[in-house]
Amino acid sequence: MPLHMDTKDEEYHYRCISLAYNGLGRVAPNPMVGAVLIYQGKIIGEGFHSRFGAAHAEVEAVKHIKDETLLKKSTLLVNLEPCSHFGKTPPCSQMIIDKQIKKVVIGEIDPFPKVAGKGVKMLQKANVEVSIGLRKAESRFINRRFFTFHEKRRPYIILKWAESFDGYLDKIRNANEPPQWITDTYARILVHKWRTEEQAILVGTNTVLMDNPQLTARYYYGKNPIRLILDRNRRLNGQLHIFDQQAPTIIFTRQHDDSNPHASFVKIPFDNMPAEIMDYCYQAGIQSVIIEGGSKVLSSFIEQNLWDEARVFHGDNVFENGISAPRVPAKPKFSIRLSNSILHFYFNDEWHAIANIDYL
């Protein structure tokens, strides 16, 4: 299908993507979508998908139009193909047809099997002019979690850690010794914001035993992620924070155990842990996971090339010895200086080519 665009279409499509970004952390497992209605070179309606189960972007854009006769002469710009099936809401493609919108400009085709081009075919069958590919790279990037899940049949994987200036995650210490923080409060708030944006968070046994983390987003407004915990030999006791019911907790173990009502236990063989966890997440509909430790867990995903993004804080402090940080087999796409650390962003595969700081 040919792409017909002018500079105004391209300009207004940035607005679509900016609107779509408002749904980050709120719409999963749906994609983030923004929509803009253009009449005679001006925006007359716009909207975005605000939360899972709420109206889709196209519906939000149309409902702001006071004079619906303008729709027949308007162009609808949207970053993702309008849906064509009944889910939590009716199909947007049918709504577009019913409202007699005659031109639709789409950033990218929806990879979800129930849509996957069916929305475009429905529109074209109704004589709606459809253009595809405007700001395609940006449209893919903003929904990289959604595309990864449906195209690779696994969640989008973000690795996150902080390391000292000389490359250590932590000093060698006992479980009753507190960790020496590498970053400051502002960085921790940023990390908690990231947690609200992903569906799950994963850590290993030693991280829980040494730090007793809550793994919540308590420093930022938003939903706590599902806590995924590796506990191969059932070493974690029920008094730890991960069992406090602030968020759902799933324990992966070789020994199935229903003794703790505050967590779900999933038995896996641990023959190939990263792939086994990813398979579970795919079957459970978990589209994104942020992995926060420890070193062995992070390195195991890197070694199997099961990662999409890494966010690494490089602190100013020097440990001289301790637990070595993992190494990312890539160069940073970009870096940001914070108060006492430098934050590096790495991307894998196609995302490295199209990563854009504006949408992080």
C-alpha positions in Angstrom: 0.0 0.0 0.0 1.6 3.3 -1.0 2.3 6.0 1.5 1.0 9.4 0.7 2.1 12.1 3.1 2.8 15.8 3.3 4.8 17.8 5.8 1.6 18.5 7.8 0.8 14.8 8.1 4.3 14.2 9.3 4.2 17.1 11.8 0.8 16.0 13.3 2.0 12.4 13.6 4.5 13.5 16.2 1.4 14.7 18.1 -0.1 11.2 17.8 3.0 9.6 19.3 3.2 12.2 22.1 -0.4 11.6 23.0 0.1 7.8 22.9 2.9 8.0 25.4 0.4 9.2 28.1 -0.8 5.5 28.3 2.6 4.2 29.4 2.2 1.8 32.3 -1.6 2.1 32.2 -2.8 0.4 29.1 -0.9 -3.0 29.0 -1.5 -5.5 27.6 -3.0 -3.1 25.0 -0.6 -0.9 23.0 -0.2 2.8 23.5 -2.2 4.7 20.8 -2.7 8.4 20.0 -5.1 9.8 17.4 -5.5 13.2 15.8 -8.2 14.5 13.5 -7.2 17.1 10.9 -9.6 19.4 9.1 -8.3 22.0 6.7 -4.8 21.8 8.2 -5.9 22.2 11.8 -6.5 19.8 14.7 -10.1 19.5 15.5 -10.0 16.5 17.7 -7.4 14.3 19.5 -7.3 11.5 22.0 -5.3 8.6 23.4 -5.9 5.3 25.1 -5.7 6.2 28.7 -6.0 2.8 30.5 -6.8 -0.8 29.8 -10.6 -1.2 29.3 -11.1 2.5 28.5 -12.1 3.9 25.2 -9.5 3.7 22.4 -7.7 6.7 21.0 -9.8 7.0 17.8 -13.0 7.1 19.9 -11.5 9.7 22.2 -10.6 11.9 19.3 -14.0 11.7 17.6 -16.0 12.4 20.8 -14.5 15.9 21.0 -16.0 16.9 17.7 -19.0 19.1 18.1 -19.9 19.2 14.4 -19.6 15.7 13.2 -20.3 16.7 9.6 -16.6 17.8 9.5 -15.6 14.2 9.9 -16.4 13.4 6.3 -13.8 15.9 5.2 -11.2 15.1 7.9 -8.1 12.9 8.0 -7.5 10.7 11.0 -3.8 10.1 12.0 -3.0 7.3 14.3 0.3 5.6 15.2 -1.1 2.0 15.1 -3.7 0.3 12.9 -7.3 0.7 14.3 -8.6 -2.5 15.8 -11.1 -4.7 13.9 -12.4 -7.0 16.7 -14.6 -6.8 19.8 -12.5 -6.9 23.0 -13.1 -4.6 26.0 -14.5 -2.1 23.4 -16.1 -2.3 20.0 -13.8 -2.2 16.9 -12.4 1.2 16.0 -12.3 0.5 12.3 -16.1 0.1 12.3 -16.5 3.4 14.2 -14.4 5.1 11.6 -16.6 3.7 8.8 -19.8 4.7 10.6 -18.5 8.3 11.1 -17.7 8.4 7.4 -14.1 9.5 7.8 -12.6 9.1 4.4 -8.8 9.1 5.0 -6.7 7.4 7.6 -3.0 7.7 8.0 -1.4 4.9 10.0 2.1 4.6 11.5 2.4 0.8 11.7 0.3 -2.4 11.3 -0.9 -4.0 14.6 1.0 -7.3 15.2 -1.8 -8.7 17.4 -3.2 -11.7 15.4 -6.8 -10.6 15.9 -6.0 -7.3 14.1 -2.8 -7.7 11.9 -4.0 -6.0 8.8 -7.7 -6.8 9.3 -8.5 -3.3 10.3 -6.9 -1.9 7.2 -8.8 -4.3 5.0 -12.1 -3.4 6.7 -11.4 0.3 6.0 -10.4 -0.2 2.4 -13.5 -2.4 1.8 -15.5 0.6 2.9 -13.7 2.9 0.4 -11.6 4.6 3.1 -8.3 5.9 1.8 -5.5 4.3 3.9 -1.8 5.2 4.1 0.6 3.2 6.1 4.2 3.8 7.3 4.2 7.5 8.4 6.8 7.7 11.3 6.9 3.9 11.2 10.1 3.7 13.3 8.8 5.9 16.0 5.5 4.1 16.0 7.3 0.8 16.5 9.6 2.2 19.2 6.9 3.6 21.4 5.2 0.2 21.4 8.4 -1.8 21.5 7.0 -3.9 24.4 3.9 -4.8 22.4 5.7 -5.6 19.2 8.3 -7.7 21.0 5.7 -9.7 22.8 3.7 -10.5 19.6 6.6 -10.9 17.2 9.1 -12.7 19.4 6.6 -14.4 21.7 8.3 -13.2 24.8 8.2 -10.0 27.0 10.3 -7.0 26.3 13.3 -7.2 28.7 14.9 -4.3 30.4 18.1 -4.8 32.4 18.8 -2.3 35.2 21.6 -1.9 37.6 24.0 0.6 39.3 27.7 0.1 39.4 30.6 1.9 41.1 33.1 3.9 39.1 35.4 0.9 39.1 32.7 -1.5 38.0 31.2 -3.2 41.0 27.6 -3.7 41.9 28.2 -4.1 45.6 30.9 -4.7 48.2 31.3 -8.1 49.7 29.2 -8.1 52.8 27.0 -10.2 55.1 23.3 -10.3 54.9 22.9 -8.1 58.1 25.1 -5.4 56.6 23.2 -2.6 54.7 24.2 -2.0 51.0 26.3 1.0 50.1 24.2 3.1 47.8 25.7 4.0 44.5 23.0 6.4 43.4 21.0 9.0 45.3 17.3 9.6 46.1 16.5 11.2 42.8 17.8 8.2 40.9 15.7 5.9 43.1 12.6 7.9 42.3 13.4 7.5 38.6 13.8 3.7 39.0 10.4 3.6 40.8 8.9 5.5 37.9 10.3 2.8 35.6 8.7 0.1 37.7 5.3 1.6 37.1 5.9 1.4 33.4 6.6 -2.4 33.3 4.3 -5.3 34.1 6.8 -7.3 36.1 10.1 -7.0 38.0 12.6 -9.9 38.3 15.3 -10.6 40.9 17.3 -13.6 42.1 17.5 -15.3 45.5 20.6 -13.6 46.7 19.2 -10.1 46.1 16.2 -10.9 48.2 18.3 -12.4 51.0 20.9 -9.6 51.1 18.7 -6.6 50.6 15.1 -7.7 51.6 13.7 -5.4 48.9 10.1 -4.4 48.5 10.3 -4.2 44.7 7.4 -1.7 44.6 6.9 1.8 43.1 6.4 3.4 46.5 8.4 6.6 45.6 6.2 7.3 42.5 2.6 7.3 41.6 1.5 4.2 39.7 0.9 0.5 39.8 3.3 -1.9 41.4 4.8 -4.5 39.0 4.3 -8.2 39.5 7.2 -9.5 41.5 9.0 -12.4 39.9 11.5 -14.1 42.2 14.0 -16.9 41.5 14.2 -19.3 44.5 15.5 -22.5 43.1 15.9 -24.3 46.4 13.2 -22.5 48.5 15.6 -20.5 50.7 13.3 -17.5 51.2 11.3 -17.3 54.4 7.8 -15.8 54.6 8.8 -12.8 56.7 10.5 -11.1 53.8 9.0 -8.0 52.1 8.2 -9.9 48.9 5.4 -11.7 50.8 3.8 -8.5 52.1 0.9 -8.5 49.5 1.7 -5.0 48.3 2.0 -6.6 44.8 1.4 -10.1 43.4 4.5 -12.3 43.9 5.4 -15.3 41.8 8.2 -17.6 43.1 10.0 -19.8 40.6 11.4 -22.9 42.2 12.3 -26.5 41.5 10.2 -27.5 44.6 6.5 -26.7 44.2 5.3 -25.2 47.5 1.8 -24.0 48.4 2.6 -23.3 52.0 2.7 -19.5 51.7 -0.7 -18.0 50.8 0.9 -14.6 49.9 2.7 -15.9 46.8 2.2 -18.2 43.8 4.7 -20.9 43.3 5.7 -22.0 39.8 7.8 -25.1 39.3 10.5 -24.9 36.6 13.4 -27.2 35.9 16.1 -24.4 35.9 17.8 -26.2 33.0 17.6 -22.9 31.0 16.3 -20.4 33.4 16.1 -17.3 31.2 14.1 -19.1 28.5 11.9 -20.8 31.0 11.0 -17.5 32.7 10.3 -15.9 29.3 8.1 -18.7 28.3 6.1 -18.4 31.5 5.7 -14.7 31.0 4.5 -15.1 27.5 1.9 -17.7 28.5 0.8 -15.4 31.4 0.5 -12.4 29.1 3.3 -10.4 30.7 4.6 -8.1 28.0 7.5 -6.4 29.8 10.0 -7.3 32.6 12.6 -5.1 34.3 15.4 -7.2 35.7 17.1 -5.6 38.7 19.5 -8.3 39.9 21.7 -9.8 40.9 24.8 -10.1 38.8 24.3 -13.8 37.9 20.7 -13.2 36.8 21.5 -10.2 34.7 24.5 -11.9 33.1 22.5 -15.0 32.3 20.1 -13.0 30.2 22.9 -11.1 28.5 24.7 -14.3 27.7 21.7 -15.7 25.9 21.0 -12.4 24.2 17.6 -12.3 25.9 17.5 -8.6 26.5 16.2 -5.5 24.6 17.3 -2.6 26.7 19.8 -1.9 29.5 19.7 1.1 31.8 23.0 1.3 33.8 23.9 3.9 36.4 27.7 4.5 36.7 28.4 6.1 40.1 31.2 8.3 41.2 32.2 6.1 44.2 35.0 3.6 44.2 34.7 0.2 45.9 38.1 -1.3 44.9 36.7 -4.8 45.2 33.3 -6.6 45.4 30.7 -8.1 43.1 31.6 -7.3 39.5 28.9 -5.7 37.3 27.7 -7.4 34.1 29.0 -6.2 30.8 26.7 -5.2 28.0 27.9 -6.2 24.5 26.9 -2.9 23.0 27.8 0.8 23.1 25.4 3.2 24.9 22.9 4.8 22.6 22.9 7.9 24.8 23.8 8.9 28.3 22.5 11.4 30.9 24.5 13.0 33.7 22.7 12.8 37.0 23.8 14.3 40.4 26.2 11.6 41.3 26.1 9.2 38.4 25.9 8.8 34.7 22.9 6.9 33.3 23.7 5.0 30.1 21.0 3.6 27.9 21.7 0.5 25.7 19.5 -1.1 23.1 19.7 -4.5 21.4 18.9 -5.4 17.8 16.5 -3.2 15.9 15.7 -0.9 18.8 19.3 0.3 18.9 18.8 1.8 15.4 15.5 3.6 16.2 15.8 4.4 19.9 14.8 8.0 20.6 15.3 9.7 23.9 12.2 11.8 23.5 10.0 8.8 24.3 11.8 7.3 27.3 
